[in-house]
Amino acid sequence: MHNSTHNQSKTLQNKSYCVVEEKDELKKIVDNLDFEDHHIYPYDHLWVDVPHPKLSWAHVHDNLEIGRCNKGSGTFFIDSNLYRIQPRCCEITYAGQYHSAQSNPFDFSEWNYLYIDLDYYTSFFDENVKTKIKALDHRRYDFPGVVNEKEHPQIVAIVDAIFSECENVSPDRDEVLAGLILSLLTLHSRLMIPTEKTYDSSAMMKRISPAISYMNNHYGETVTIDKLCELCFVSPATLRRDFMACSGKSPAEYLHSVRVKNAAAMLANTDKKIIDISAEVGYPTVSSFNRKFSELYGVSPREYRKSHK
């Protein structure tokens, strides 16, 4: 995590296995958290994190992660899905999902995170109840990894309650947390629909993660398919197939979504001219920028700025 601050002098103890970063190319990190006897981290204080404006590393956990955005804006990447972040919203990321947060450089976001030993807390659940919770078998479903308070107030309220409970040490804390986590997983399961994927999405995400990270860091430049293939050690056909399978987008379409979402942040948080924003996010002409922006947001950049200022 970047620019992280802690209310107390406690640090997250991870066993991280990574490939050393070369130049500014993203490599992958797998975090295996040692919970010791607490089964949740942090367990008596809040961890405040301010993500870097560049997507510097994507990683996976072997545990459940929940986070809430308290202020600012940015993007959150989960398994090739790119979410526009504004408060109040929360993220729910399951074991094995590649993810990373990114701040808007003009409006830095601030997050709290919790890491949860799901095996321990689900041991409180009745076995018959477990079989009905889709979230415990999340790879079989498509679902949003980031939800906002306006559309899903119950989920955000329960995430708040989990954070509140974790700030305090009480003798019945685990029982309360087990009930809250059951409610969170059940409500999130309502948003899950059976996936049509017939492949190992985790393996594909592992292959295309360097390309996704490169596009998030270099969206203002010329990005070629040859460069992306070089980063992922795959052929153009394989790269396109993996992107379509994981995200429903081609590499070019994914790049457009990154460019447009970063442009939206600039429109809402700066007074830069639209022609300058267009060039900064990688479009050679304002007309091509307007077209792509309207395809994603349904309004022109000018209209978007007017409604978000």
N, C-alpha and C positions, 0 to 999 in steps of 0.2 A: 504494500500500500504506500501511497505517496503522501507526504505532508501530514502524516497521522499524528494526532495528539491524544494523550490519555489523561483522564481525570486523576488517575493514580499511576505510580511508577510500576506498572505491570505490563509485560509484553506477551505477545502471542508466540507460543512455542510451536514451531512447525518443523517437520522433517521435509525439506524441500529438495526435490530432485530436478535439476534444470540443466539445460545446455547453455553454456556461456554466451551472452549476447555479443554479437559481432556487428560493428557499425551501429545502425539504428534498426536492424532487422529484429523482429520479435521472435523469441524462442519460447518454448512451452515450459510451464511449471506445474507440477502436481503437488498439492499440499495435503499431507497426511497429518491431521491434527491429533496431538496427544492431549486428551481431556483430563488426564489424571483421574481424580475422584469427583469432579464437578459436573461432568456430562454436558456442560454448556460453557461457552466462553464469549465475552467476559462474564463473570458470575457475581460481581458485586460493584460494578461501575460501568459507565458507558464508554465505548470506544468511538471517538470522533475521527472521521477520515475525510480529507479533501482530495479527491482524485486529481491527477495531473491532467492538463488539457490535451496531452497526447496519449493515445491508447498504447501504453508501454509494455504491458504483458497480459496475456490471457492465461487462465489457470483453471484447474479443476480441483474439487475437494472430494474427500470420501465421506462427507457429512452434509447435513442440510445447512444452508446459509440463508438468513433473512436479513434484509437491510431496509432502511427507510431514509428517504431524502428529506431533509429538514429545510433546506433553502438552496437557492441557486438553480442552475440548470446544466444540462449536458446530455450525454447519451449513455446507454447501458447495452452492452453486447452480450447475448446469451445464445449459444448454439446457432450462430449465423443470423439471429434476429437482432435488429438494431432498434432500440427503443429510445424515443425522445423523452428526456427526464425533466420534470418540473414538480415542485412540491404541491400537494402532498401526495407522495406515491411510495410504494414499497416494492421490493424485489424478493422473489422466492426462487432459489436456485438449488436443485437437487444434486446428489452425488453424481459425478461424471459429466456434468454440463460445463462446457467451456464458457467463461464469462470474464468480463472486465468492465470497469466504470471509467468514464471520461468526462472531465469538467468542460463546460463552456468557458473558453479563455476570457470571455468578457463578463462572465457571471458565474464564478466558481461555485460548484455544488458542495454540499456538506452532508455526510452520511453517518449513520450509526449502523453497525453490523453485529450480528450474533451468529455463532457457529454452534450447531446443535447435534448432539449424539442421538440420532433418530432411533437407532436400535434400542437404546436404553429407554427412551420415553415411550416408544410403542410397546414396550414390555408391560406397561400399565393398561394397555387396551385389551378388551375382550377379543379372543381369536375370531369370533364371528364378525365383529366390527371391522377388524383388519381387512378381511376379504372384500369389504365394500368400499374401501378407500382407494380410489384410482391413483392418488398421489404416491402410494407405496409401490406402484408399478408404473412410474411415470413414463418410461420409454415406450410404452404402448399407446401413448396419447400425444396429441398436439394441444398446447395450452399457452396462455400468455405468462411470461416470466416476470413481467412488471405490470402492476395494476395501480390505478389512481383512486383517490378517495371519492371523487365525484361519481364514478361508475361502480365502485366496489367499497362502500363505506364500512361494511362489516369486516372485511379482510383487513383494511388499514387499522381499524379500531382494535382488532385482536392482536395485530403486530405491535401496536402501541402498548397493549396490556402485557405482552410477553416481555418487551423491553423494560417496562416498569417493574415487573416482578423480578427481573434479573438484577436490577439495581440494588435490591434489598436481600438480606440473608434472613430467612425465616425457617422454622423447623418443618413446615409443610410445603415449602417452595416447590419441590419436585412434583408433588401431587397436583398443585395448582397449574404448574407449567404443563404437565401431561394433559390436563383438561383443555388448556388453551391451544396446545399444539394439535390435539385431536380436532378442535373446532377449525383451526386454520387449514389443516389438511383436507377436512371435509368440505369446507367452502371452496378451496382451490380446486378440489376434484369436480365441483359443479361446472367449472370452466373447461374441463378436459373432454376432448372428443377423440374417438379412436383414430389412430393415425393410419394412413394408407401406405406408410413406409414399409418396405419389405427388406431393408438392408440394415447394416450396423451403422447407425448415424454417428455414433461416437468415434468410430474409426475414420469415417469421412471427415468429421469435424477436425480430427487430429491432423489429417492431410492438408486441409484447406486453411487452417488457422493462421499460418504465416502470411497467406495471401490476404486474408481479411484484415489482419493487423497492419500490413503494409498499406492497404488502401485507406485505412483510417488515419494513418500517419502522413500519407502522401497524396491525399485526394486533390490537392491544388495543383499537382504536377501531371505530366503526361504519364499514364499508367498503361503499360503494354501487357498483352497476354503472355508474351515471351518472358517478361520479368516475373510475372506471377507463377508461371510454370517452373521457372528456375528456382524460386523460393520453395516451392512445394515438391520439387523433384517428380513432376508428373507431366504427362502430355497435355496439349490443349484440349483434346477430346475428354480426357479423364477429369481435368479441372472443371470444364463446363458441366459434365455429368454430375460431379459431386456437388457443385454449387446449386444446380437445379434440384437435385435430390434433397439437399439439406435446407435450402431457403426458398425454393420456388422461383429463384432469380438466376439469371446468367451472371457471370462476373461483371459484365458491363452494367447490367441493371442494378446490381448491388452497389457498384461504385457511384452510380447516379443517386441512389438513396443516401449514401454517406455524404455526398456533396450537397444535396438539397437540405438535409437535416442540419448540417453545419451552417449552411446559408440562412436557414430559419433562425438559428441562434443569433447570428449577426444582425438580421433584420429586427429582431425583437429587442436586442440589447445594445446596439450601437447606432450611430447616426451616419454610418458610411453610406455612400451613394450606391444605388443598386448596381450600376455598371462596375463599380469597384469590387463589390461583393461577388458579382458574377465572375470576374477574372480571378479573384482570390480563391474561389472554390473549384476553379478548373474549367470554366466554360469560355470558349473563345469569343462568343457573341452573346449579347443580352437576349436575343430572340430564342436561342437554344436553351438558355437558362430559364427564361420565362416558361417555355414549353414543358421542360422537365419538372419545374417547381409546381406548375399547375396540375400536372399528372399526379403528383403525390399528395398535394394539399387541397386541390380543388379550387384554389384561388390564385390570383397572380401574386408575385412578391410584394407589390405595392399594397394590395388589399390585405395581405397577411400582416405586413408591418403596421398598417393602420389599426387593425383589430387587436394587436398584441403590444402596442406601445403603452 
